């Protein structure tokens, strides 16, 4: 039952992250909580839980960085640079 909760929480986070949903951060917190709980109960090895949490966190950071870059690229697209005249 604990493993099932972990798998469902991770699956929900992945789905939210792929959809760039606003709830991805809360889904990540829930998945990390479920992984910690499973490790504490020794359902999964603590190192395996740490590895999976690390991968989820890095995915969240990568997705946030790419979303931020896409947002800044779309706002900078219509701007033009002014140059100094003379010289």
Helices and strands as residue ranges (DSSP letters): H 2-18, H 24-40, H 46-76
